[in-house]
């Protein structure tokens, strides 16, 4: 069995987790959602072994969605793309600061932020300055 690897991506245009869930509900009706990306992950077996897409909101990783499949999409320009098929449930994670980057990146299971306990699913992230300071001293 392949080791699990995750993907991490900026949630462009969304400031809050609710922005993402509302957009997905409007576009996918509460079923499987998808995010289409230009690059096909080379580590697809590791992703499909239980990986998630971790979402970064305004410089902070706050949530994830389980990746349940990868499907080919051909754009109007004829270019092959990858649709990341996502479970409808958005799972809140502990807040983890993340510097800006383009596209998606691989995220090892060891580096992924843990899920929030069920009773803390509405927890707001700490202020960005405080999170940065905690991260710099090794506390997150």
HUTAUR-V196013 format. One record per backbone hydrogen bond with DSSP energy under -1.0 kcal/mol. NH is the residue of the N-H (numbers start at 1). CO is the residue of the C=O. E is the energy in kcal/mol with one decimal. If there is no record, write none. Layout:
NH/CO/E, NH/CO/E
This chain:
5/46/-1.3, 6/107/-2.9, 7/52/-2.5, 8/105/-2.3, 9/54/-2.5, 11/56/-3.2, 12/10/-1.3, 14/11/-1.6, 20/16/-1.2, 21/17/-2.4, 22/18/-2.6, 23/19/-2.0, 24/20/-2.7, 25/21/-2.3, 26/22/-2.2, 27/23/-2.0, 28/24/-3.0, 29/25/-1.7, 31/28/-1.8, 33/86/-2.2, 35/84/-1.9, 37/82/-3.0, 47/43/-1.8, 48/44/-2.7, 50/47/-1.1, 51/47/-2.9, 53/65/-3.4, 54/7/-3.2, 55/63/-2.9, 56/9/-2.3, 57/60/-3.2, 60/57/-1.4, 61/96/-3.4, 62/55/-1.9, 63/55/-1.1, 64/91/-2.2, 65/53/-1.9, 67/51/-2.5, 68/85/-2.7, 69/85/-1.1, 71/83/-2.0, 73/81/-2.1, 75/79/-2.5, 78/75/-2.3, 81/73/-3.1, 82/37/-2.9, 83/71/-3.4, 84/35/-3.2, 85/69/-2.9, 86/33/-3.4, 87/66/-2.7, 91/64/-2.9, 93/62/-2.9, 94/114/-3.1, 96/61/-1.4, 98/59/-2.7, 105/8/-2.0, 107/6/-2.6, 116/92/-2.4, 120/117/-2.4, 121/118/-1.2, 123/120/-1.9, 131/127/-2.5, 132/128/-2.6, 133/129/-2.2, 134/130/-2.5, 135/131/-2.5, 136/132/-2.3, 137/133/-1.2, 138/135/-1.4, 139/134/-3.2
